[in-house]
Amino acid sequence: MTSEACNVLGTALVPCSYDPLTGYYRDGCCHTDAHDQGSHVVCAKVTQAFLDFSLQRGNDLITPRPEHRFAGLQAGDRWCLCARRWLEAFEAGVAPPVVLASTHAKALEFVTLEQLQSCA
Protein backbone atom coordinates (compact mmCIF):
# COMPACT_ATOMS: atom_id res chain seq x y z
CA MET A 1 0.00 0.00 0.00
CA THR A 2 1.22 3.47 -0.81
CA SER A 3 -0.05 6.81 0.43
CA GLU A 4 0.48 8.22 -3.06
CA ALA A 5 -1.95 5.91 -4.85
CA CYS A 6 -3.63 7.20 -8.00
CA ASN A 7 -7.25 7.04 -8.99
CA VAL A 8 -8.66 6.10 -12.41
CA LEU A 9 -8.35 9.74 -13.49
CA GLY A 10 -4.58 9.73 -12.85
CA THR A 11 -4.74 12.04 -9.85
CA ALA A 12 -4.28 11.37 -6.12
CA LEU A 13 -6.71 8.84 -4.66
CA VAL A 14 -9.39 10.59 -2.58
CA PRO A 15 -10.98 8.87 0.45
CA CYS A 16 -14.15 6.91 -0.30
CA SER A 17 -15.88 6.77 3.12
CA TYR A 18 -15.09 7.08 6.80
CA ASP A 19 -18.70 6.33 7.84
CA PRO A 20 -19.05 3.51 7.22
CA LEU A 21 -15.31 2.95 7.39
CA THR A 22 -14.40 1.26 4.11
CA GLY A 23 -11.40 -0.10 2.28
CA TYR A 24 -9.47 -3.33 2.39
CA TYR A 25 -7.41 -1.73 5.17
CA ARG A 26 -10.43 -0.01 6.75
CA ASP A 27 -8.65 3.30 6.25
CA GLY A 28 -11.45 5.05 4.34
CA CYS A 29 -9.69 4.65 0.97
CA CYS A 30 -9.76 2.01 -1.75
CA HIS A 31 -6.05 1.24 -1.25
CA THR A 32 -4.84 -2.16 -2.37
CA ASP A 33 -1.82 -4.41 -2.58
CA ALA A 34 -0.97 -8.03 -3.39
CA HIS A 35 -2.74 -9.24 -0.20
CA ASP A 36 -6.09 -7.82 -1.39
CA GLN A 37 -7.28 -10.91 -3.27
CA GLY A 38 -10.65 -9.31 -4.11
CA SER A 39 -9.22 -6.02 -5.41
CA HIS A 40 -11.52 -3.79 -3.33
CA VAL A 41 -10.78 -0.80 -5.55
CA VAL A 42 -14.07 0.59 -6.91
CA CYS A 43 -15.59 3.31 -4.73
CA ALA A 44 -19.33 3.12 -5.22
CA LYS A 45 -22.44 4.59 -3.68
CA VAL A 46 -24.36 1.37 -3.14
CA THR A 47 -27.98 1.02 -4.17
CA GLN A 48 -30.60 -1.40 -2.87
CA ALA A 49 -30.59 -3.11 -6.26
CA PHE A 50 -26.85 -3.70 -5.96
CA LEU A 51 -27.08 -4.89 -2.35
CA ASP A 52 -29.79 -7.38 -3.36
CA PHE A 53 -27.70 -8.51 -6.35
CA SER A 54 -24.63 -9.02 -4.17
CA LEU A 55 -26.68 -10.99 -1.63
CA GLN A 56 -27.96 -13.25 -4.43
CA ARG A 57 -24.32 -13.86 -5.41
CA GLY A 58 -23.47 -14.97 -1.88
CA ASN A 59 -21.94 -11.75 -0.57
CA ASP A 60 -24.16 -10.32 2.17
CA LEU A 61 -23.23 -6.66 2.56
CA ILE A 62 -26.41 -5.87 4.51
CA THR A 63 -26.15 -7.93 7.70
CA PRO A 64 -23.98 -6.39 10.43
CA ARG A 65 -20.88 -8.41 11.33
CA PRO A 66 -19.46 -6.72 14.46
CA GLU A 67 -16.72 -9.35 14.74
CA HIS A 68 -15.33 -7.94 11.48
CA ARG A 69 -15.97 -4.30 12.40
CA PHE A 70 -18.75 -4.24 9.78
CA ALA A 71 -22.04 -2.49 10.57
CA GLY A 72 -23.80 -3.56 7.37
CA LEU A 73 -24.50 -1.33 4.40
CA GLN A 74 -27.58 0.64 3.44
CA ALA A 75 -28.48 2.18 0.11
CA GLY A 76 -26.56 5.45 -0.20
CA ASP A 77 -23.46 4.30 1.67
CA ARG A 78 -20.12 4.56 -0.09
CA TRP A 79 -18.05 1.37 -0.12
CA CYS A 80 -14.91 0.01 -1.77
CA LEU A 81 -16.24 -2.83 -3.91
CA CYS A 82 -14.39 -5.72 -5.50
CA ALA A 83 -13.75 -4.77 -9.10
CA ARG A 84 -15.02 -8.10 -10.45
CA ARG A 85 -18.27 -7.85 -8.45
CA TRP A 86 -18.83 -4.32 -9.76
CA LEU A 87 -18.27 -5.60 -13.31
CA GLU A 88 -20.77 -8.45 -12.72
CA ALA A 89 -23.30 -5.89 -11.52
CA PHE A 90 -22.54 -3.66 -14.51
CA GLU A 91 -23.15 -6.53 -16.90
CA ALA A 92 -26.41 -7.35 -15.08
CA GLY A 93 -27.58 -3.72 -15.27
CA VAL A 94 -27.42 -3.05 -11.52
CA ALA A 95 -24.01 -1.41 -11.09
CA PRO A 96 -24.06 1.25 -8.39
CA PRO A 97 -22.80 4.76 -9.13
CA VAL A 98 -19.02 5.15 -9.04
CA VAL A 99 -16.94 7.88 -7.38
CA LEU A 100 -14.10 8.18 -9.92
CA ALA A 101 -11.78 10.28 -7.75
CA SER A 102 -11.97 7.60 -5.05
CA THR A 103 -11.64 4.56 -7.35
CA HIS A 104 -8.11 3.12 -7.38
CA ALA A 105 -6.29 2.98 -10.73
CA LYS A 106 -5.99 -0.82 -10.31
CA ALA A 107 -9.70 -1.02 -11.19
CA LEU A 108 -8.65 -0.45 -14.82
CA GLU A 109 -7.15 -3.96 -14.82
CA PHE A 110 -10.73 -5.29 -14.58
CA VAL A 111 -13.01 -2.65 -16.12
CA THR A 112 -12.63 0.16 -18.62
CA LEU A 113 -12.66 3.83 -17.74
CA GLU A 114 -15.63 4.18 -20.08
CA GLN A 115 -17.61 1.59 -18.09
CA LEU A 116 -16.81 3.40 -14.87
CA GLN A 117 -17.61 6.83 -16.35
CA SER A 118 -20.97 5.58 -17.61
CA CYS A 119 -21.93 5.04 -13.96
CA ALA A 120 -20.21 8.07 -12.46
Rosetta blueprint (number, residue, H / E / L):
1 M L
2 T L
3 S L
4 E L
5 A L
6 C E
7 N E
8 V L
9 L L
10 G L
11 T L
12 A E
13 L L
14 V L
15 P L
16 C L
17 S L
18 Y E
19 D L
20 P L
21 L E
22 T L
23 G L
24 Y L
25 Y L
26 R L
27 D L
28 G L
29 C L
30 C L
31 H L
32 T L
33 D L
34 A L
35 H L
36 D L
37 Q L
38 G L
39 S L
40 H E
41 V E
42 V E
43 C E
44 A E
45 K E
46 V L
47 T L
48 Q H
49 A H
50 F H
51 L H
52 D H
53 F H
54 S H
55 L H
56 Q H
57 R L
58 G L
59 N L
60 D L
61 L L
62 I L
63 T L
64 P L
65 R E
66 P H
67 E H
68 H H
69 R L
70 F E
71 A L
72 G L
73 L L
74 Q L
75 A L
76 G L
77 D L
78 R E
79 W E
80 C E
81 L E
82 C E
83 A H
84 R H
85 R H
86 W H
87 L H
88 E H
89 A H
90 F H
91 E H
92 A L
93 G L
94 V L
95 A L
96 P L
97 P L
98 V E
99 V L
100 L H
101 A H
102 S H
103 T L
104 H E
105 A H
106 K H
107 A H
108 L H
109 E H
110 F L
111 V L
112 T L
113 L H
114 E H
115 Q H
116 L H
117 Q H
118 S H
119 C L
120 A L
